[in-house]
Amino acid sequence: MSETKKVIKLDEQRYIEVVNERYNPLVKRLELTCVISHFSSGTPSRKELREVLSKVYGKPPENIYVRSIVSEYGIGKSLARVNIYDSRERAITFEPEYIIKRDTS
């Protein structure tokens, strides 16, 4: 596992901290664990996360899937698990259908 501390700014008051970044060569995807700080607003949408991570990692949004976002009540922090695939074909092969539908709608 690669211990990475990458901070990505969403806006003036919200940011994503990538606490773990691991490349899975068998599946050909980058697996991220992120802590999202959003103290003064709601949890960012899956679409917003995909767009921001797309810019940072240089992959199209259709290669990025947010597996889960778990928010802590009243604290303004969320834990997100995200998979970034090398290709759309790999994503469709490995991601469950409900994740694909949820992230693309």
N, C-alpha and C positions, 0 to 999 in steps of 0.2 A: 504494500500500500504506500502510496505517495502522500506524505503529509504536506499539504499545500495550504497557504493562507492567502487567498486572492480575494480582494474586495472590489465589488462592482457596484457602482452608484446607480440607483434607479432614478432618483430625483434628489432634491435638497435634503429630505428627511428620511429617505428609505434607501437601504443598501443590502446587497447580498454578499455574504462572506462564504467563500468556498472552503470548507474545512477538510474535505477529502476529495481527491481527484485520482481515479484509477483507470488505466486503460486495460480493457479486456480484449486481448488479441484474438481469442477464439471466436468471440461474437462480433468483433470489430466495432466496439463502442467505448466511449469514455463515460465512466460512471461517476456522478458527482453527488456529494452530500453537501447541502448548503444550509446556512442559517440566514434567514431573512429578517432584518430588523425594520419594523414598520410601526414605530411607537405612536405616531399621531394620526394614523390612517388604517384602513382595513388591509387585509392580506392581499398582495398583488395577484392578479389573475394569472391563470396558466398561460394565456396568450401573451401577456406582458412579459412573463419570465422567458418564454420561448424566443420572443423577439430580441430581448436584451442579450440572452446567451448566444443567440445566432450572430449578433454583431461581434461579441467578444471572442467566440471560438471559431468564427469564420465558416460556419456550416449553415445551410438553409434551414428555416424553421421546421420544415417537414421532416428533417432528420433528428429533431429534438423532441423528446417526450418526457413530460413531468409525471413521474410514477406516483408521487404522493406529496401532499403539503399538509402538515399537521401543525395547527396553531395552538399556542399556549394561551389559555383564557386570561385576558386582562394584562398580559405582559407586553404584547406588541412584538413578539418573536414567533417565527415559524420555522419548522424543519422541513426541507424539501429534498427529495431524491429525484435526480434527473439523469436520463440516458441520452447521450449524443452519439448518434450512429455515423459511420463513415458514408453510408449510402441509404437511400430511402428503401431499397429492396431488403437490406439487412434489418431495418426497423420493422417492416411489415412481417418479416419472417419470425422475429423474436418477441415483439410486443403483443400482448393480448388485444383482442379486437375492441374490448371496452375502453382500454387506454387510448387506442388510436381514435376512436369515436369521441371520447371525452376531450382529448387535446386538440382535435381538429374542428370541433363545432363551435 
